[in-house]
Amino acid sequence: MAFPIIQFGTSRFLQAHVDLFVSEALTKGAAMGRIVAVQTTQSAESRKRIAAFAEGRPYVVQIKGIAGGAIVDIEAKVSSVGGGVDANESWEAVERLFNGARCMVSNTADRGYELDPSDRPDAMPRSFPAKLAKLLLARHRAGAPPITLFPCELTPANGETLRAVVLKVLDGWSVPAPARRWVGQECVWINSLVDRIVSQPLEPLGAVAEPYALWAIEDQPGLEVPCRHRDVVVTNDLKRYERLKLFILNLGHTWLAEIWRRSKKPPAMTVREAMANESMVAELDDLYEKEVLPVFAGIGMEQEARTYRDTVIDRFRNPFLDHRLAEIFVNHEAKKQRRFGGLIELAEASNCHVSQPRLRAALASNEGAVTTPAG
């Protein structure tokens, strides 16, 4: 059976994001078609999910949270995934499916773009970029048309980044210029941003997710999206969405973790519990009003930023989500550099003339340099 969409990864995020969007779009005739999921790791949990995907049965996504100030608690049935294959056991089948697909979606682990020095073109690669490189070469040899690739990893310019890593693999393998050119220039590598909190898995398939969802896709020549959906946005300015997420949602999480550490709040405190603490909420609100939103006003995004901020507050108050501040605090120093430091740099580069004393003071402090908090 041919599947227009081939998906690398079995994560609960994909199940409650791309797979759900495609399922809902299929009912309206607004999707390419069904999805086949491919396992690329040796994870036992992924193996269980692939076995369930192979049965082609629908699964449930529970959508729980707050939207527009109202509680949301509904179930959605997902029937878009019609097959599952383990690349470690059925590589030839994966090649056939890849050659017949129109687009690829991926959501690999945090280190999913890392290479393995042992990867070779004449053996089963270990790393995801090398697996993808081998598949693209097989597709080129088969005379199949170029494919569109939609990496969904939380990496800036993820399409361009994955393309560069795959081309590095091909260079190491001394691939002939025509094949390299086909991979790098004729295949379509899409930058995109995904935004949805998927809090827990269901067994064997399914997930619990918040109501908010976004897949912002950067437009470019040759783009054909896997589906048309209310939460899929094609844009010529992906940077706007990246800034909103990084400097409002992510920055807000990191600021709550900063207060938690400074105030020596309980070790198991969650974001939801922080949002029930009047002093923590007041400090977060004041930071947004005085040091964050004025920067967005200075770059012509004030209304977008205020609307997104209101949505983020609903997300932080999600009564169904237990997101511990201790977990957010992990790698706190690096997060401060990207989120606090990045906003300060944006303000300076845009000549916004915004005073940001608290962000600067927090950035100057190295008390959050540990990778894991005590307790």
C-alpha positions in Angstrom: 0.0 0.0 0.0 1.3 3.5 -0.9 1.3 6.2 1.7 1.8 9.9 0.6 3.3 10.9 4.0 6.1 9.0 5.6 6.8 9.9 9.3 10.0 9.3 11.1 9.3 9.0 14.8 6.5 7.5 16.9 6.4 10.2 19.7 3.3 11.2 21.5 3.9 14.7 20.2 3.5 13.6 16.5 0.5 11.6 17.5 -1.2 14.6 19.0 0.1 17.2 16.4 0.8 16.3 12.8 -1.1 12.9 12.9 -4.2 14.6 14.5 -4.1 17.5 12.0 -3.9 15.1 9.0 -6.7 12.9 10.4 -9.1 15.9 10.8 -8.1 17.2 7.4 -8.8 13.8 5.7 -12.4 14.0 6.8 -12.7 17.2 4.7 -10.7 16.0 1.7 -7.9 18.5 2.7 -4.9 16.1 3.2 -2.4 14.3 0.9 -3.5 11.0 2.3 -2.6 8.6 5.1 0.7 8.3 7.0 3.1 5.4 7.5 5.2 5.7 10.7 8.8 4.5 10.8 10.8 3.6 13.9 14.5 4.6 13.5 15.7 4.0 17.1 16.2 0.8 19.2 13.7 2.0 21.8 11.5 -0.8 23.3 8.7 1.8 23.8 9.0 2.9 20.1 8.8 -0.8 19.1 5.5 -1.2 20.9 4.1 1.9 19.2 5.2 0.7 15.8 3.5 -2.6 16.3 0.3 -0.8 17.2 0.7 1.5 14.2 1.1 -1.5 12.0 -2.4 -2.6 12.9 -3.7 0.6 11.4 -6.3 1.1 14.1 -7.5 4.6 15.3 -6.3 5.9 18.6 -7.5 8.7 20.9 -6.0 12.1 21.8 -7.4 13.6 24.9 -7.4 17.4 24.7 -7.4 19.0 28.1 -6.8 22.5 29.3 -8.1 26.1 29.2 -8.9 28.0 26.1 -10.4 31.5 26.2 -10.8 31.1 29.9 -13.0 28.0 29.6 -12.1 24.4 30.6 -11.7 22.1 27.6 -11.9 18.3 28.1 -12.6 16.4 24.9 -11.5 13.4 22.9 -10.4 13.2 19.3 -10.1 10.0 17.3 -7.0 9.8 15.1 -7.2 7.5 12.0 -4.5 9.0 9.8 -1.7 6.5 10.5 -2.3 3.4 8.4 1.0 1.5 8.9 4.2 1.1 10.9 7.6 -0.2 10.0 10.8 -0.8 12.0 13.7 0.5 10.0 16.1 -1.7 12.0 14.3 -4.9 10.8 12.7 -3.9 7.5 15.0 -1.5 5.7 14.0 -2.6 2.2 10.3 -1.9 3.0 11.2 1.5 4.4 13.1 2.3 1.1 10.0 1.3 -1.0 7.7 3.4 1.2 10.1 6.4 1.1 10.4 6.1 -2.7 6.6 6.3 -3.0 5.9 9.1 -0.6 5.3 12.7 -1.5 6.5 14.2 1.8 8.4 13.3 4.9 7.7 14.4 8.5 10.2 13.9 11.4 10.4 14.4 15.1 13.4 12.7 16.4 15.0 13.0 19.9 16.8 16.0 21.2 20.1 14.8 19.8 18.4 13.5 16.6 20.6 15.5 14.2 23.9 14.2 15.7 26.0 12.0 13.4 27.7 8.6 14.2 31.2 8.3 12.8 30.5 4.6 12.1 27.8 5.4 9.5 28.6 4.1 6.0 26.6 4.1 2.8 27.0 0.3 2.4 25.6 -0.6 5.8 22.6 0.2 8.0 23.3 3.7 9.4 22.8 4.4 13.1 22.1 8.1 13.0 18.9 9.6 11.7 20.6 12.0 9.2 22.6 9.1 7.7 19.5 7.0 7.4 17.8 9.9 5.6 20.8 10.4 3.4 20.8 6.7 2.4 17.0 6.8 1.7 17.4 10.0 -0.5 20.2 8.3 -2.5 18.0 5.3 -3.0 15.1 7.5 -4.1 17.4 9.3 -6.6 18.6 6.0 -8.0 15.0 4.8 -8.4 14.2 7.9 -10.5 11.5 9.0 -8.1 10.7 12.8 -8.0 12.2 15.0 -5.4 10.5 14.8 -2.0 9.4 17.6 0.4 10.8 17.3 3.9 9.1 18.7 7.0 11.4 18.2 10.0 9.5 19.2 13.2 12.4 19.2 15.7 12.7 22.2 17.9 15.8 23.5 16.1 16.0 27.0 14.6 15.8 26.8 10.8 15.2 23.0 11.2 14.8 22.4 7.5 18.0 24.2 6.6 19.8 22.6 9.5 18.8 19.1 8.6 19.7 19.7 5.0 23.2 20.8 5.9 23.7 17.8 8.1 22.5 15.4 5.4 24.8 17.1 2.9 27.7 16.7 5.3 27.0 12.9 5.4 26.9 12.8 1.6 30.2 14.7 1.4 31.8 12.2 3.8 30.5 9.4 1.6 32.0 11.1 -1.6 28.6 11.0 -3.3 28.7 12.1 -7.0 27.8 15.7 -7.7 24.5 15.0 -9.5 23.1 13.1 -6.6 24.3 15.6 -4.1 22.7 18.4 -6.1 19.4 16.5 -6.4 19.3 16.1 -2.6 20.4 19.6 -1.7 18.7 21.7 -4.4 15.8 19.7 -5.9 14.3 18.2 -2.8 12.4 20.8 -0.8 13.6 21.3 2.8 11.0 23.2 4.9 11.7 25.3 8.0 8.8 25.1 10.5 7.9 25.7 14.1 5.7 23.4 16.2 4.0 24.5 19.4 1.9 22.2 21.6 2.4 20.8 25.0 1.7 17.0 24.9 1.8 16.1 28.6 1.6 12.3 28.7 1.2 9.2 26.5 -1.7 6.8 26.4 -1.1 3.1 25.8 -0.4 1.6 23.3 -1.1 4.7 21.3 -2.6 8.1 22.0 -1.7 11.1 24.2 -3.0 13.9 26.4 -2.5 17.3 24.9 -3.4 20.9 25.6 -6.0 22.7 23.4 -3.4 25.1 21.9 -1.6 23.9 18.8 0.4 25.5 16.0 2.4 24.3 13.0 3.9 27.4 11.4 5.4 26.5 8.0 7.7 28.8 6.1 6.5 29.3 2.5 8.9 28.6 -0.4 8.7 27.6 -4.1 7.4 24.1 -4.5 5.8 23.9 -1.1 2.9 21.4 -0.8 1.7 21.0 2.7 0.6 17.6 4.1 -2.8 19.0 5.0 -4.8 22.2 5.3 -5.9 22.7 8.9 -6.9 25.6 11.2 -3.7 25.0 13.2 -1.4 24.9 10.2 -0.2 28.3 9.1 1.9 28.9 6.0 3.9 32.1 6.4 6.6 34.3 4.7 7.8 35.4 8.2 8.5 32.4 10.4 10.7 34.5 12.6 7.5 36.2 14.0 6.2 32.9 15.4 9.7 31.9 16.7 10.0 35.2 18.6 6.5 34.8 20.1 7.2 31.3 21.4 10.8 31.9 22.5 10.3 35.3 24.2 6.8 34.8 25.7 6.1 31.1 26.3 9.7 29.9 26.8 10.9 33.1 28.5 7.8 32.9 30.9 8.7 29.3 31.9 12.3 30.3 32.5 11.3 33.4 34.6 9.0 31.3 36.8 11.9 28.8 37.3 14.1 31.8 38.2 11.6 33.0 40.8 11.2 29.4 42.1 15.0 29.1 42.6 15.4 32.5 44.1 12.5 32.2 46.5 13.3 28.6 47.5 9.8 27.4 46.7 8.9 23.7 47.2 11.0 21.3 45.1 7.9 19.7 43.5 6.2 23.0 42.6 4.4 23.0 39.2 3.7 25.7 36.8 0.0 25.5 37.6 0.8 25.9 41.3 3.1 28.9 40.5 0.1 30.5 38.7 -1.9 30.1 41.8 0.7 32.0 43.8 -0.2 35.7 43.8 3.3 37.1 44.2 4.8 34.9 41.4 1.9 35.8 39.0 2.3 39.5 39.9 6.1 39.4 39.2 5.6 37.5 35.9 2.8 39.9 34.8 5.0 42.9 35.6 8.0 41.5 33.7 5.8 40.9 30.6 4.4 44.4 30.8 7.6 46.3 31.4 10.4 44.3 29.9 8.9 42.0 27.2 5.8 43.5 25.5 7.5 46.9 24.9 10.1 45.1 22.8 7.3 43.6 20.7 5.7 47.0 20.4 9.0 48.4 19.2 9.1 45.8 16.3 5.4 46.3 15.4 4.1 43.2 17.0 2.4 44.5 20.1 -1.2 43.2 19.5 0.1 39.8 18.4 2.2 39.6 21.4 -0.5 40.6 23.8 -2.9 38.0 22.3 -0.3 35.3 22.5 0.6 36.3 26.1 -3.0 35.8 27.1 -3.0 32.4 25.5 0.2 31.5 27.3 -1.3 32.4 30.7 -4.2 30.0 30.0 -1.7 27.3 29.1 0.3 27.9 32.3 -2.9 27.5 34.3 -3.8 24.2 32.6 -5.5 22.2 35.5 -4.7 18.9 33.8 -0.9 19.5 33.4 1.7 18.8 36.1 4.8 20.5 34.7 7.4 20.8 37.5 9.5 23.9 37.7 12.5 21.7 38.6 12.2 20.1 35.2 12.1 23.6 33.5 15.1 24.6 35.6 17.3 21.9 34.0 20.0 23.7 31.9 18.7 26.9 33.3 21.8 29.0 32.4 21.7 28.0 28.7 18.0 28.8 28.6 18.6 32.2 30.2 21.2 33.0 27.6 18.8 32.2 24.7 15.6 33.6 26.1 16.6 36.5 28.3 19.8 37.3 26.4 18.0 36.9 23.1 15.3 39.4 24.0 17.8 41.9 25.2 19.8 41.6 21.9 16.5 42.0 19.9 15.7 45.2 21.9 19.2 46.6 21.3 19.2 45.6 17.6 15.8 47.2 17.1 16.6 50.4 19.0 13.5 49.8 21.2 15.0 51.7 24.2 13.4 49.4 26.7 14.8 49.2 30.2 15.2 45.5 31.2 16.9 45.6 34.6 15.4 42.3 35.9 16.3 40.3 32.8 19.8 41.7 32.8 20.3 41.0 36.4 19.1 37.4 36.0 21.3 37.0 33.0 24.3 38.2 34.9 23.7 35.8 37.8 25.3 32.4 37.4 23.3 30.8 40.3 21.4 28.7 37.7 24.4 27.3 36.1 23.9 23.8 37.5 22.2 21.3 35.1 19.9 19.8 37.8 18.6 21.5 40.9 19.0 20.3 44.4 16.0 18.4 45.7 
